[in-house]
């Protein structure tokens, strides 16, 4: 299969597996009303998927570097299908927790393998390909609630999960027949986990920039609606804010990938996070929700152009034989820091107020970026046309 066609198939697969992960967010009230599941248990159902994905990305994703990329894709998608069926048939909190756990494990093992294939198959267009992949990932996640809204009313709660299970079954069949680039037998790593990649200063630098992004996302997503309500903003500002936050990532992702390709992902990512920190400070200090919406629009454009940078930086920093492990390491730590920052932001907002919370987040982001740039060294200006095999691990 030609490389471009292979990448399109993988991008389409990403869209549907991301849709399966986002489909339940508009169904929480249906679970509460139909099955009598409490809000606290529903919150745990949502959270368990993210924690399962974190564990899976760190522990299972490195298997893709050892000659098992296609197998991990097929097993991962099949596992997500099983989770969808459990979510469709389950009527208790325990069944939903198990279903969401299984879906998280499948997503966590398959997406890093998928990214590894795209990086290795077409390294000359790493930035553009990763930008497009990010766009379809976000678009799929945003499409999940649309699928649930369109199907739950006329067909019932199981419908969206059954629809996606069928589509993912077709995707798994196609993925199982693909010929994908695997790591040569002589180059396959022996490490079971990917934490040793942090010996590479450039990898650590990329991870720190990626963590700054999810620190910002966790803080913003958990506080936006509360902040708008406390400022007596119109209801639409709170309701559409997080949805609008994702839209520029869908449309600007490919352009952001090209930006990383041209100026280097470390420069693009650092600049984007420093600007993001400035916007976070404004959220903490501005008195009017309308002024915040103006900042918000600039913020979404900035993120749409720069969120791909950490993944591209990992792509040029990690050895070709460790790409899946490196992507899993980044994604797993980002998931973890997103959950931690959301929890900490709620506590800080209640105890210290809006200004301290957002300015404090911006300060931590700046520190992470500064350390990342320091560790990147000469790679600060490196573009994705260099081979990572020339890098030496430096503690």
C-alpha positions, 0 to 999 in steps of 0.5 A: 500500500502506498504510504499516503494511503496507509496514513489515510487509513490510520487517520480514519481509524483514529477518528472512530476510536476517538469517537468511541471515547467521547461518545458518553459525555452527553449520556451521563444524565441518561445513565442517571435517569434510566439506571439510577447511577449517582453522579459520583459513580458516573464521575468515576466511570469517566475517570477510570478510562483515563487512568486505564489509558495512562497505564496502557500507554506506559506498559503496553505501547512499547510492545509496538517497538518490538515488532508488534505494531500491527498486532497491537493495533488489531488487539487494541481495536478489538479491546475497544469493541469489547468495551463498547459492547459492555457499555451498551449492555451494562445497566449498573455502575460496575458494568459501566466501570468495567466497560470504560476500563476495557476501552481505556486499555484498548485505546492506550495500547493502539494509539501509540502504535498507530503514531509510531507507524505514521512517524516511521512510514513517512519521516520527511513529513512528520510535522504535517502528518502529526498535525493532521492526526491531531485534527482527526483525533480531536474531530473524532472525540467531538463527533462522539457526543454528536453520535450519541445525541443522534441515536440515543433518542430514537434507538436507546442508550445502547445504540451509539456504542453498538454503531461504533462497535460495528464501525470499529470492527470494520476498521480492525479487519482492515488494519489486520490486513495492512502491511506496516513497517516493523522494527528490524529484528536486530534493532528491537529494544529489550526494555519493557517500559519507556522510562529509560528514554528520559535519559535523552535530554531532548526527549525529556525536553519534549515531555516537559513542553507536552506536560505544560500543555496538559497542565493548562488544559486540565486547569482550563477545562475544570474551571471554565464553566465555574468561572463563567457562572461566578462572573454572572456570564450568559449561559451560552458562554459556559456551555459552548466554551469547551466545545469551541476550545477544540474547534480550532485544533480540528482546522488548524492542526495541519497548519500547526504541523507545518509550522513545527516542520518549518521552525522546529517543534521545540521553538513552536511548542515553547512559544505556544505554551508561553503565549498560553501562559499569558492567556491563563494569567488574563483569565485570572485577572480580567474582570469581565467575561466578555473580555475573557471571551476575546482572550479565549478566541486568541487562545484557541488559535494559538493552541490550534497552531502549537499543540502538535509540537510536543508529539513532533519533538518526540518524533525527532528526539527518540530513536526510530526503534523506540517511537511507540514507547516514546509516544506512549510515554508522552501520552501517558504522562500527559493524561496523568498530569491532566487529571492531577491539574484538574483536581488541584485547580478545583481545590485552588479555586475554592481556597485561593481564588481565580487569580492565584489559580490561573496565574499559578498555573501560568507560572508552572507552565513557564518553568516547565517550558524554560527547563525544556528549552534548557535541556533541548540545547542545540535541538531548539532549532532542529526541524523534523528532517534530521535523523534521531539516530545521531542523538546520544543518551545524556543524563 
